[in-house]
Amino acid sequence: MKKFAQHFTPPKIQLPKARPGDPRIGELLGTRQKNTPRLALIGFPCDQGVLRNGGRLGAALAPDQIREALFRMTPDAEFPQQFTTLLEESADLGNLSLSGRLEDDQELLGSVVCELLKEGGVPVILGGGHETAFGHFLGYAKAGLNAHVINIDSHPDVREISSAGAHSGSAFRQALEHSSKRCTSYSVYGLAPHSCAAQHREYLEQNRCAYLWRDGVSTQELSKIFGSLKCPCMCSFDIDALDQAHAPGASAPAAFGLSIDTWLHAFELAGATAQVRSVDLCEVNPNFDTDERTARVAALSMWHFMKGLARRQQGQSKPRLGFR
């Protein structure tokens, strides 16, 4: 990853104070770093796609807010050694230095993700608007890897490209129609019937994409979905799939979204499932947050992904998940 070092800037966050016998994630991350980190945090501080899509700006501020909340958390008290070892052998690469030219910035993100995938690391991308997901997908295209794409979202994000260009609502249409043909299938779970145009549902059906409405998504159904994966999978999580009570600071908050248990279960399953090669988390908007509630739940989401990944990489393919 050294060749990309000049494209990153350090996050502007306050690390937690060291306390004897009470280590925090921010203290442990990267302390025994390998050439290729087991998990690599990447900030993509961009909301140009949100602007083009007519949304409310602020998601570009999210990567550092999420980090600050995540780095204050402790390793998993139930399985501390596995979690701690994962943290020590992982890294925070920082935030990508962006040009403000969305297509160029997505290409850069794709190049970084490509390198990590080829080296066997797990990219974890903190967006940014949901235009992050197309840059994320480009990593697979550049690496020559086929991928099934899972999106947990209240919107399918298969809008046509507008006169202004690609945007936060077009990422998965772009992936499906990309010339590389590396997006072999697309599934979206958590759709809100009041936020999904019939034309977009028809596009999903015409392209043989799987989807579930919000009421069809449960912890049991998610366990079946992740348990049935057979090929490399890219996961994208839009915070607006989560109910607004838990995530008021979203670019497009959901009045009737997924429960917090279902949402966190999805992250832990993604971490525990060997076929999941990378994840992103998008659309957290600090400008509209309440008492940093959304940043904290985003951080907890990443904590659950790390918990699942720590168990996966210890060869325990069926972790005991903390949900019913």
N, C-alpha and C positions, 0 to 999 in steps of 0.2 A: 504493500500500500504506500510505500515511500514516494512513488512517482506522483501520487495525488496529494501529497502533504501540502503543497503550496495552494491547493484549492480549498483548504479548510481554515476556519478561524476558531479559536477557543471559545467555548460558551461563556457568557457573562453571568455567572451565578455565584452565590455564596455557598461554599461548602460547609457542611455541618461541623460543629466543634467536636473534636475527639473526646470521647469519654471512656475511661478504662472499663473493659468488660462489656462495652455496649457499642460495638462497631456498627457503622452505617454504610450503606451501599457506596456513597461517594468516597469513603475512605478506602474501600477494598477494591474498587474497579480498576483493573489494569495493573495491579501490584506485582503480578507474575506473568506479565504479558508475553505471549509467544509471537513468532513472526506473523502468523495469521491468527487474529483473535477468534476465539470460539463464537463470540457474539460481538458485533460491531455496531455501536450507536452512531447514527448519522442524522444530523439536523438538516432539514430542507426548509429554510425560512422564507417561504414563497406563498403569496396569495394573489399573484397576477391572474391566475385562472379564475379565482373567485370574482375578481373585478370584471373580467370579461363575461362572466356568467350572470352579472347583475346582483351578486351577493354582497354581504356586509364584510368589510375588511377587518383584519386583525389576526388571522391565523398565522401570519408570518412571525408573530411574537411567541408562538406556542412552544417551539422546541426547548428554549431555555426555561420556560415556566414549568414544563413537564419534568425536565431534568431536576430542577430545584426541589420539586416535591418528591421525585423518585430517590434522589440521593440522600434525603433525610430518613428514608425507610431502612429497616434492619433486614438482614438476611432471614430467610424462612426459619422460624424457631423450631418447626417440626423436623426439618431435614437440614440443619445448618451447615454441615460439612460440604454436602453436594452443592448447595447454593453458593457458599463462600468460594469454593474452588472455581465454579463457573465465573463468578465476578472477577476473581483474581486473574483469570486467563482470558478475560474479555477486555474491550477497550471502548472509550468514547472518542471517536475520531474528530468530533467538533461539528460545527455548522459549515455546510458548503458555502463558499463565497460566490454569490450569484451575480449575474450580469444585469438582471432585469429583463433580459430577452428570454421569454418563457421556454421556447423550443430549444434554445442553446442550453439553458439550465437543466432541462429534462434530459438532454443528451449527456451532460456531465454526470448527473445522478446515475444514469444508466451505465456509464463507464465504470463508476466506482462499484456499483452493485455487481456488474459483470466480473470485475476482478475478485471480489470477495467470494462470489459463487464458484469461480474456477479454483480458488484456493481452499474451499471447504468451510469458510466462515459463514455465519448466519447474519445477514444484514437486517438491522432493525431501524426503520426510518421514521423519524418524528417530523410529520408535516406541521405546518403548511396546509394549503387547501388540497382538495382531492385531485388536483392536477399532479400532485406528488405520485399518484399511482401509475400514471403513464410513464414517468421517468423510471419508476421502480420496474415496471414491465420491460422497459428497454434493456435493462441489465440481462434478462433472459435472452432477448433477441440477439444482443451483442455476444453473449456467451455461447450461442447456438444451442440453447436448451429449450425443449418444449415445456410448457407449463399449463397446468390447470389453474385458473384464477378464481379465488373465492373472495367475495366482497360482502361484508356485514354492513348493511346500509339501509336507510329508509327510502333511498332513491336508487334506481338501477344505473344511473350515470352513463346512459347510452345516447345522450343527445347528439344531434348533428353538430359539426363544427360551425361556429357562427362566422359572420363577416369579419369579426375581430380576430378570429383564429380559434385554435383549440382552447379548452377552458376546463373548469373544475367539474363540469357535468358531462364531459365527453370522453373521459379516460378509457372506459372499458369498450366503447365503440371503436376507439382508436386501436386498442389492443387486438380486438377481434378482427379488424380490417387491415392490420399491419402487414406490410409486404413480406415480412419474414415468415408469417403463418405459425409463429411460435406459441401463440395463445391457442391451445388446442381445444379448450372449453372454458366456459364462464358460468359461475353460479353466484347468485345474489340472494342473501337471506336477511329478512327483517323488513321487507318492503311495506310501506304504509299505503293503503289503497287511496287515501286522500292526497298523497304526494307523488303518485306515479301515473303519468299520462297513459291512456289506453294504447296510444301509438307506441310508447316505449315497451309496454308489456308485449305487444304484437311483435316488436323487433326481437325481443328475447325469444319468443316462441319460433319465429322464423329462422333464428340462428341456433335453435336447439339448446338454448341456455336453460339451466335449472333455476327455479326461483321459489321462494317461500314468502308468503305474507307474514306480517308481524305475528299474527295469532298462531301460525304454524311452526314457529321457532320455539323450541324447548331444549332444556339440557339433554333430555333423552334423544331428541332428534339430532342435535348437534353431535352427540357421541357417535351416532350411527353414521353421520356424514363424514366426520373425520376418520372414523374407523374403516371406512370403505375406500379411502384414497389409495390409488395404485401408482400414481405418477408424481413427479415433482410438482409442488403446489406453492403458489404465491398467494399470501393472504393480505387483504386490505381491510382496515377497520375505519369506518366513518363514525365519529362520536355522535352524529345525529341519529344513529340507530338506537341509541340509548335514550330512555325516557328523560324528558326535560327536567324532571324533578332532581335527577342526579347530574345532569349536564346542561345547565342553563347557558354556559359559555360556548355555544356552537355557532358556526356560520349560519346554519339553518336548523334551529332546535326542533325536536320532535315532541309534540304535545302528548302523544300516546306511543311511546317507543318501548324497546325491550326492557325487561327487568334487570336490575343490577346483577343478580345471580346468573342469569342467562348470559349476559354480556361477559362477565368475568370467566365463566365456564368456557366460553369460546376461546378466550386468550390462553387459558391453561391447556386446553386441548390442542391448540395450534403449537404451543411449546412442546407438548408431549409427543406429537405425531412426526415420525421421521420423514415423511414425505414433504412436510412444510419446510421450505428452504429459506424463507424470508417473510417479513411482515412490515406493514406500515400502519401508522395511526394518524388520521387526518381530521381537519376541520375544527380542532380545538381553537376557540377564539377568546383570548384573555380580555379583549376590550369589552366583552359582554358577560364576563364571569361574575359569580357572586361568591365572595369570601374564598376565592381560589378553589371552589368546589370542583369545577370541571378539570382543572389541572391536576388536582389530587386523585380524581377517579381515573384520569388518563395514566397517571403514574402507577396507580394500583393495578391497572390493566397490564402495564408492562412488567410489573412485579410478578403477576400471575403467569405471564408468558415465560419469564425467567425461571419460575418454579417448575413449570412443565419441561422446559428445555434442560434444566439441571438433571431432572429425573430421566429424561430421554437419553442424554449423553452418558449416563451411568449404566446404560443397558437395561433400564427398567421400562419396558415398553408399555406396561399397564400401570401407570402411576395411580395412587389413591387420591382422587380429586376431592377437594373440600366442598363439594356441592351435591345436592340430592336432586 
